[in-house]
Amino acid sequence: MTFVDATVGQVPGRMVRGVPTSHPGDDVTVADVIVVVEAQHSTSGLRPVTVAADLGNEVVFVTDTPDRYTDLPTFAAVTAAAGVEAATGATGDTEGLLATVESVTRGRRLRGIYTNCDYNLPVVAAAARKLGLPGLDPDAALRARNKLLSRQVFTAAGVPCPRFVHAVTPADARAAAADLGLPCVVKPMTESASTGVRLCHTVEDVVAHHAVIAAEPYDARGQRRPPGALIEEYTLGYEVSVETVTLDGVITVLGVTDKLLGPHPYFAEVGDTFPSLLPEPVVTALADTATAALRAIGHDFGAAHTEVKMTADGPRVIEVNARLGGAEIATQVEAALGVPVLREVVRMHLGEKPQLTPTRRRGAAARYLMPPAAGRVTAVHGLALARRVPGVTDVEVRVAPGTVVGAPTSNHQLYGHVVATAETAAEAARRVDTAANQISLQVENDR
């Protein structure tokens, strides 16, 4: 594939509400274009590019680091598809992104700018606002992105969430552990995919993990982290996510997703089932807490994926993600409800009204595959068996013999997934568990 370098050869031009102006007398057909900024590092993360192109627009996918995605099996095909261009340019700050957009869309009508990547949500929201394009309020995007800001807003608004301390120094971390009690959770404030999140059982563990986080000034996408770490009360309970779309101040709850987490001390997400199997009063309480959190941060446009835990004392908001649920959640929503939610959210960013009314009531589930340990893959077994399970719609494995895999500490170590559907969510869950259990990864440690 060929990447256009948007950082060189730029010619200043005028933009009016995101539409390049033409000179009087010009007789040209102006194409519609949407810019998709970065992506989550997964096959599903690239789907907005394909969906935007399927809607009849020219699409420019922009990234500051093309090599970031080259290990994804679908990346080359997605970015080489008809109507899709790939460009290299600044994506990590608003002014840099605006210059990139100006360069890659010249001579075309810019209809929208979109991202599903946590690290770029505030930048894209700010750029959309400056260009007069549909998008989330930039302040709301910042509040959702930064877990400390979210906690502060939730507390002020009376939205239940874990007690927390922003620990800048080792002494702060030690005091936080004494105040919050053990075990407690230590996490960075602006990462995603459960990166760096750890349950710590001793004061020494808290101080040590705080030091690990505080020592890294930049996040996974090269943006500066806030100093220190967030230390939280451990909320004992099961976790769900609430999938919503907001337009004109109205929050539409598509449903609640039951989530499976891997073993502590980490918080990797290893499975989803949609819609939730929980009793209706519990589902309602969880959804109401999520919508309260959205209103508290000022979430006024687009999709959100809000993680909530049900504890002995009721729901507690863990975090708001101002985007669609990652991994295979959008796929599950569409399979269960008949609502192509990714397509409809992309349409929103093009200024169109989404259609979110369910056309069916079924169930879907996904399980995410993690290596048993760090090392080199020597064999992958069971893929054919997994595909033979009734109701299985997708099996993806991104590793092969010779691939080096990391220890299973966050969602970044996932090496594949399985998705299944059925008439009910319960049956879909049984099917997907059966299929996922057929797959085994043999890993050898080279040391």
Residue, then its C-alpha position, 0 to 999 in steps of 0.5 A: m500500500t502507499f501512504v501519502d505524506a501529509t506533512v510535506g508540500q502543504v499549501p495554505g488554503r481556506m476552509v469554510r465549515g470543513v468545505p474547501t472553497s473553490h474559485p469563481g468560474d471553477d467547473v469541477t465536481v467536488a467529491d465528498v470525503i470523510v477523514v478517519v483518524e487512527a484506529q484501535h489496534s484490532t481488526s474491528g478498529l479498522r471497520p469504520v474505514t470500510v463502513a465509511a467507504d460503503l456509505g459512498n464517500e471517499v475516505v482518508f485514513v490518517t495516522d502518524t505511524p503507519d507501521r502501527y497497523t501493519d501486523l493486522p491481517t486486514f490492514a493492507a486490504v482495508t487501506a487499499a480498497a476502492g475509495v480509500e486513501a492512507a495518509t501519514g500526518a500529525t494526529g496527536d494535537t488539534e492544530g497538527l490534525l487540522a493541517t493534516v486534514e487540510s492537506v489530504t482533503r484539498g479539492r473535496r468537500l469534507r463531510g466528517i471527521y471520525t475516530n474510535c481510538d481513545y487516544n485521539l478522541p479529544v483531538v478529533a472532537a476539537a478539530a470537528r468543532k473548529l471545522g463546524l462538523p458534527g462531533l462530541d463536545p471537546d470538553a466532554a471528550l477530555r473528561a471521558r478521556n482522563k480518568l481523574l477528570s471523570r472521577q472528579v466530575f462524577t463525585a461532584a455530580g453525585v454519580p456513584c464511583p470508586r473513591f480515588v486519590h491522585a498520587v503524584t509522589p511515592a508518599d502520596a501512593r503510600a497514604a492513598a493505600a492507607d486511606l482507601g484500604l487494601p486491596c486497591v487498584v493502581k492505574p494510569m489515567t489516560e491509557s486504554a485496553s486495561t493497560g497498566v491497571r493492576l490490583c495491588h494487595t500490599v502497600e509495597d505493591v501499591v508503591a512499586h506499581h505507582a513507580v512503574i506508571a509514574a516513570e513513563p511520561y508518555d502513553a502508548r500513542g506518544q502523548r504526554r501522560p498526567p503525572g503520577a497515577l490514579i489509586e482507587e478503592y477496589t469495587l468488588g462486583y461483576e462488570v457490565s458495559v452500557e452501549t448508548v448513542t446520544l443525539d440532540g440531548v437524547i441518550t438511546v440505550l441500545g443495551v447492557t453487555d455482560k463482560l468477562l474479565g481475566p484473573h487478577p491482578y490484571f483487568a483484561e477483558v476476555g469476553d462479552t455477551f449481549p444483551s445482558l442475562l441479568p434481571e431487568p431491575v438490575v439492568t435498569a439500575l446499571a443503565d441509569t447509572a451509566t446515563a447519569a455519568l454521561r450527563a455529568i461529563g456533558h456527553d452530547f453526541g455520538a456513541a459511548h461505552t460506559e463500564v459499570k460494576m454492580t457491587a453490594d452497595g449498588p452500581r459504581v461507574i468505572e469509566v466512560n469511553a466516548r466511542l463505540g464499544g471496542a473489540e466485537i461489541a458493535t458486531q454483537v449489537e448488530a447481530a442481536l438487534g439488527v441495528p448496524v450501530l457502527r454504520e449509524v454512528v459513522r452516518m451521524h458524523l456525516g450529519e445524518k440522523p441515525q436509525l437505532t430502532p431494533t428489528r429483532r431480538r436475538g443474542a450474541a457473544a464473543r470470547y477473546l483469546m489470550p496466550p497462556a504465557a509470554g514466549r514463542v508460539t509453536a502451534v495453534h490447535g482447534l480452529a477447524l473445530a471452533r468453526r464447526v460449532p453451530g452459531v459461530t459466525d467468526v473465528e480470527v487468530r492473528v498468530a502462527p508458529g514463530t510469533v512472539v506473544g506477550a504475557p496476558t496483562s491487558n487487551h493488547q495481548l489478545y491474539g484472536h476472537v470467536v463470535a457466536t449468535a443464537e436466538t437468546a444471549a444465553e445460548a450464544a454464550r454457551r456456543v461461543d464458550t464451546a468454540a473458544n475452548q477448542i482453540s489452544l495455543q502452545v507457547e515456549n519460553d525462549r529463555 
